[in-house]
Amino acid sequence: MKKNILALSFLAALAALSTGAAHAAEEDVSKADPARWYQPDDAPKERLRNLGKEADAAYGEALRACKEQRGKQAGMCRKDARATRKDDMARAKRIYDDYKASSPAP
């Protein structure tokens, strides 16, 4: 009898834990998608402008994350953020050049 009570309490505890884990984390909907994600960028210049905005937004987020750090770490974080933005803009320029070369002339 004692084993049955122990087994039932164990199963009840396991069931309680498993139901809590089955719920997914709530989605943070306080931030809406930027409107630029839904604007067409069919022309090469529009595409370059959108890629530049994305690179700038990523750079801004990286700088905000750097504010949590101090000293040399903060400096390295800002340096990495600048390097990443430079790489992103170079990639955007390569995409622009490829897109411009492949699009038909008006």
N, C-alpha and C positions, 0 to 999 in steps of 0.2 A: 504494500500500500504506500509505503514511504517513497519507493522508487517511482510509482505512478504520479504522485504529487510533485516530485522533483522533476520528472520528465515533462509533465504538463506545464509547470511554471517555466521551465526552460523553453518550451515551444511557444508559450505566450510571450515571453520576453523576446524571442527571436522574431516572432510575427510583428511585434510592436516596432522593433528596430528596422525590419525590412520594409514596412509600410512607409516609414519616414524617409528611407533612401529611395523609394520609388518615385517620389515627387521631384520633378525637375526644378531647377533654380528659376526663379521668376526673371523674366526678361526686363532689362532696364529700358523703358520706353521714354525716358525723360529727354533723350537726345534724338531728334528726328534726323533722317538721312538728309545730307545737304542737297539742295535743289539741283546743283550742277550734275548730280548723278543721273538725273532724269532728263537732262537736256541733250539733244543730239549733238554730236561733234563730228559731222560728216566732212567738213572742210578741214584741210590740214592746219590752218591757223587756229580754228576752234579747238581742234584736238590738242594742239600745243598749249593753248591757253588753259584748257582743262587739266592737262598733265602738270602744268606749272602751278595751278591752284592746289592740286593734290600734293605736290611736293612742298609747297609753302605750308599747307595745313599739317603735314607730317612733321615738318621742321618746327612749327609752333608747339605741337604736342611734345616733341622731344625736348625742347627748351623748358617747357613747364615741368617735365619730369626731372630735368637737371636742377631745378630750384630746390628739390628735396635733398640734394647732396651738398657737401661742404668741401672747401679747400681744393686740393689737386683733383679730387674725383669730379667736382663740379666743372673744373676747367677741361678735363679730359672728356666729360660728357658733352659739353658745348662744342668742343673740337670735333668729336665724333658726329654730332648732329650736323655741323656745317659740312663735313666730308660726305655724309649721307645725302644731304640736300644737293651738294655739287654733283654727286653721282646720279641722283634722280633727275636733275636738270639735263645732264649730259645724255642720259637715257631718253628723256623726252625729246631732245634735239635729234637723236638718232631715229626715233620713231617718226618725228615730223619729217625728216629728210626722206625716209623710206616711204612714208604715206604720200608725201608730195610727189615723189618720183613715180609711184604706182597709180596715182589718181589721174583720170583723163583731163586734158586741158580744156578749160571752158570755151 
